[in-house]
């Protein structure tokens, strides 16, 4: 074994620098955090070439006294910790006293600093950790630190740096976190001579979000405010329709410090369950205030990972605060229309100037040409008045729907109206140079339901729509039924807005809420039990969850050898075949989930999706109106269990903007 030697101070500092200085962004993070701890209200950061060759951080903080400047560049020199007990209640960002020493050991660094009470400032320079000069300097109050040629004396570490654009993006991400964590500080970022963003520093979080993340992101947010047993949550979270395919828009700050927390991320996703689409994640900017003694922030060298003394309390506070915010601040998505490329707007004078030359030319020609033009205009008006277009009359062939088309009831507990066999058939006149004209012909079609071979459920003919959970639903709202598009979307008017309602998504959510709210299930016995053979993995899942399935309204017996016998299903599945239902349930239950209530909700999701009205199915006007009232009369019916929006709003103002009535 070789002899053990004590490393020289310069070599030891090069090794220690790696604990703090990994890349330019870690330098910026340490310097800006020091500026914040110095009480700055204005911080300007400038970088060139991704920060590798040049970084400058300027603040208007308290400054550093002349006698403390050289001490600040020594290892473990800090003004924030003096005893071991201080580590249990750290309220500042930087506290270990390694930043300046580590940065100076691998770069060329210059500092200008001045306190408000000092007549002159101090200029300090060092290279590779060795002090060069300390002189008087004229400078404004605060501190300016310039870092040049990072890793100039450690070329091996220079190889691990990425391209300038990647390093610059990493610096930008750090400053995004700083600006969002301290909206009371004006943060300005300059990159290669161009200003990237500048926050106003007015103390309003939404102002910082607007400056850093942009208008579109800020407009999709709703405020969050909550408190639980000494833990406070504030900030903003996105509407379920604005969820993103990745978690990179989740900004969590703990006592003013950006952190990554699996507990908070899990609480966010739990709050959006059955509201956000599968595979999409909420965006949020959340500030957590936790007693300093209840969190350990010195777990990771970068201090971005923390450990809570009570993870469950953090989870509950975040989840219920987000749920409350969504219940109060969420609204139905509003449709915005883009003006078509062929749309032209002109004033009355412009119109006259474009039309009059043609009329004058016709007048100046032979009288016959002018008379012919007027006659053509009159003829065209007569044709339109007779509902004829270019020789095509209104008498068009009547098309009948296939006789075996079946209707599916929105509510299996509601009797169908006697006149439901009336169908509307849309006929289009061939296109001409004039706008397309459409006619609606009503024809009575003999629709005879086709008998299914699969076992069905006894329908409860005496139940009514009131069986649905109408708690908190205003069924007396004033709506105007306009029609149904593509046998999928209900069109209604409420106030000064039109609403397009996806009847499948709406009915699915109603059934899902009904299943969750019922104290006990109401199974329907199959006319004849059905034996279902399953693959071994699905059979194991079903056999392990028989009691849970029974709570949801299924009566299933283990038949052995990969088969189960289905005797009854939930009542909302009235009239539905159960051939593939059990296999689908097994697939959903096989996903990793240990909490019983979540597994039960997955069963409800499958049942409600299978039993809800399908897009393209025919429905009566009365049922569609009642469905629309259930949707628009309750804020509980906003999204289907898979997170898709149930209804979209199109305001009168948006329509008038498209027609040029308003600006």
Secondary structure, DSSP 8 states (H G I E B T S, - for coil): --------HHHHHHHHHHHH-SSHHHHHHHHHHHHHHTT-SEEEEEEEGGGTSEEEEEE-S----HHHHHHHTSTT--SS--SGGGGGG--SS--SS-HHHHHHHTSEEEEEEE-TT-SSEEEEEEETTEEEEEEEE---SEEEEEEESTTTT-HHHHTT---HHHHHHHHHHHHHHHHHH-TTSEEEEEETTEEEEE---SS-HHHHHHHHH-HHHHHTEEEEEEEETTEEEEEEEE-GGG-BSSSTTEEEEETTEEEB-HHHHHHHHHHTTTTS-TT-B--EEEEEE--GGGEE--SSTTS-B-EES-HHHHHHHHHHHHHHHHHHH---EE------TT-----HHHHHHHHHHHHHHHHHS-HHHHHHHHHHHHHHHHHHHTT-BTTB-S--------TT--B--S-TTS---TTTTEEEEEEE----SS---EEEEEEE--------SS--B---TT--GGGS--TT--TT---EEEEEETTTEEEEEETTEEEEEEHHHHHHHHHHHHHHH-SS--EEEEEEEEEEE--HHHHHHHHHTHHHHHHTT-EEEEEETTEEEEEEEEGGGTT---TTHHHHHHHHHTSS---HHHHHHHHHHHHHHHHS--TT-B--HHHHHHHHHHHHT-TT-SB-TTS-BSEEEEEHHHHHHHTTS--
